[in-house]
Amino acid sequence: MSLVDGLRSGQGGGVWSAAVDLLLGGDCAGCGAPGVTLCDGCRGLLGRVTPFRAWPDPPPAGLAPPTAAAPYGDEVRRLVIAHKENARYPLARPLGVALAAAVQAVLGEQQGVWLVPVPSAGATVRQRGHDPLSRITRAAARALRRQGINARLAPALRLVRRPDDQAGLSAERRTANLDGAFRLRSRWAEPLTDQPIIVVDDVITTGSTLAEACRAVETRGIPVLGCAVIAATARRLPSGS
């Protein structure tokens, strides 16, 4: 890792990251304000989310109740993409805080949970140079533990068949494209049995990816409590459900 990459990794915390961005000429990944990876306004946006039930229409079969922290638009969309595609690592923590809010809404009064992220293809992880969802999920688990919730990451799913590109596919074709794509790792079957399980992802659109992830867990007789995401696409805005 280069010195610049090491500095941008955010290991020194928010103040240090801000100082580094000023030195390196960074800007806010959400709104473009100069000087910081995440300005106070965009950080506040993620910190003041109001989770909502985010059922797709129509909902795919097998999808556990999905909850989103925010609509997928404007600053939130840019933040998710900047972290995922541009490796703006310091964004993992505030995005994790938003995901933690969605998880907490799913949990209710329960004080323990396993977070199971949707897996990415190995080639995609290598191309990006990191696993964005795993990084965000770890940050979410830390945020939940700071609130007294025993949250743990369970990388329990693996990709056994790489689907075609989902872009432009209808909801029905997305479901067919993902059929059988994920499988539960055998070593996780026992630890997850009789435990609260929440499947997590960054964004929900048609829900087909999350539904397939739920199916892979539940075929081993392990019920999924719900799904949690950072954001839901515009057509999944709160509808009072």
N, C-alpha and C positions, 0 to 999 in steps of 0.2 A: 504493500500500500504506500502510495506517495505521501509526502508531508501534507500536501493540500488535501488529499482524501482523508488522511488521518484527522486533520483539523476539522474538516467538514462532517466527520462522523458524529460530532456533538458529544464526545466523551466528557467534556468539561462542564456540561450543563448549559442551560439556556443563556445565561449572561456571557459565558465564554463563546458559545456559538454565535451570538450577536456580534461580539468583538471580532471574531474571525471573519464573519461576513462583511463587516465594515472594511477590514484589511484587504479582503480578496475581491471586493466590489460586488457583493451579492445583492439580491433583491428578494422581496417577499414572493414566495411561490404562489400565494393566493391572489394578491392584488397588484403585484409589481412594484410596490413601494421600495425605494432604494435602501440598502444598508443591512437588511436582516433577512434570514430565511423565512421567518414568519413574524409579521408585524403584530402589534398588540390587538388591532381590530380583528384580524383573521384568527389569532389565537383565542380571543374572546368568543368568536363565532363557534369554534369547536368546543369551547368550554361551557357554552350556554345552550347546548342542544336540548331539544325536547323529543325524546324517542317516541315513535309512533308505529302502529301496526302497518305493515307494508305488503299486504297481499297483492300479488300480480292478478291481472284480469285477462284471461282466466288463470286460476292457480293450477300449476301442474300437480298431477297425482303424487302423493307421498311427501309433499313439502310440509315440514313442521312449521308452526306459526312463525312468520318472519317479522322481526322488529328492526327498524332503521333509526339511526341517530339523527339523520338530516336528509333533506332532499339533495339529489345529485345535480347540482347546478352551480354556475358561477364559481365563487372562491373554492367551495368544497371540491368540485370537480377538478379544478386546477391543482389543488393540494394533493389529491389522490394520485393524479397522473404524474406530478412532479416527483413524488416519492417513489412511485412504481417504475416509471420509465427513465427518470433523470437522476435516480439515486440520491435524492436530497434526504439523506439519512436522518437529520434532526427532526424531520416531520413525523417520524414514527411515533414519537412520544405523544404529541398532541392528537394525532389520528388515533392512537391507542386509547387515549382518554375518551374520545368520542365513541369508539367501539365499546369501551367499558360501560358507558352510559346505556347503550342498547342492551348489553348483556345483563346489566342490573335490572333493567325493565322486564326482561324475560324471567329472571330469577325470582323476583318478588322478595319474599322474606327468607328464602333459602340462603345459607351462608357458605355454600361450597359448590364448585362447578369444575368440570373439565371442558376446556375450549378446544374444539376440533376444527382446525382450519381446512378449507378446501385446498387440495394439493395442486401445485403447478407442475408442468412438465419440466424434467431436468434440463432439457435444452433451453427452455425459456429462462430458467433460473441462471444458467451459465451465461446466456446472452445479456441478461440484465446485470449480472454481477452480484445479485443478492436475491433473497426470497422476500419480497415485500410483505406478503400477508403474514408470514411467520414472524417477521420483525414487529409488525403492528400488533399481532396477537400477544407476543411476549410483553409488549408495552401495556396492553390492556390488562393482562394478568397482574402486572405489577401495580397498576392503578387500582385494581379491585382489591388486592391484598392490603394496600394502604388504607382502604375503607373497611378492613376487617373481614373481607370475603376470601375464603380459601380457594383461589382460582389458579388452575394449573393448565399448562399447555399440553395437549395430547396430539402429537403428529401421527395420528392413528390411521390416516387414509393414504393410499398410494394410487398413482395413476397406472392402470394396467393397459389402457388403450388410449392413445392420443386422439381426441376428436378433431374433426375438421374445424376450420375457422368458423366461429359462430356469427360473425358479422353478416347482417343481411338475411339471416335465417328467420323464419316464422317461429312462433312459440312451439308449434307441433314438431317442426323440423329440428329445433334445438333439442327438444326432449329425445327424439330418435337418435340424434347425433351423439348424445351423451350416454345413451343406454349402455350400462355395463362398463363405464369408463373408470370407476373408482372401486377399490376393494379395501376392506378393513385389514390392517396388518394383524396377523394372528397373535403376536405377542401382546397386543393391546386389548384383546377380547376380555380377558379376565380382569385387568385393572378397571375397565370401564363398566363392567357388569354391576347393576344396581346403583349406579352413580348418576347424578345430574349431568346431562350432556347437552352442550349447545354447539351447533355447527356455525362457524363464522366465515364471512367473506368480506371483501371490501365494498362491493356494490351489488344490488339486486336489480335485475331487469325483468326477464320473464320468469325467473325463479327456477329454471330447469337445472342449472348447475347445482344449486343448493338442494333441490329435490333428489338428484342423483346421489349427492353426498349423504343425505339422510337415508336413502335406500340402502347404501353400502353399509352404514352402521346398523340399521335395523334388521338387515337380513341375518345378523348374528344374534338376534334376540335382544338387542340393546335399544331401548326406546330413546328418542331424541326429544328433549324438553322443548326446544325451539331453535330458531335461527336468529343470528344477530349480524348486522352489517353496519358499516359506517354510513352508507347513503343508499337511497332508492332513486331510481330514475324518475324524471318529471311526471310520467304518467302513473307513478306509484305514490303520489302525494297523499297526505292524510285525507281519508274520506269519511271519518267519523266511525269507522269500524273498530 
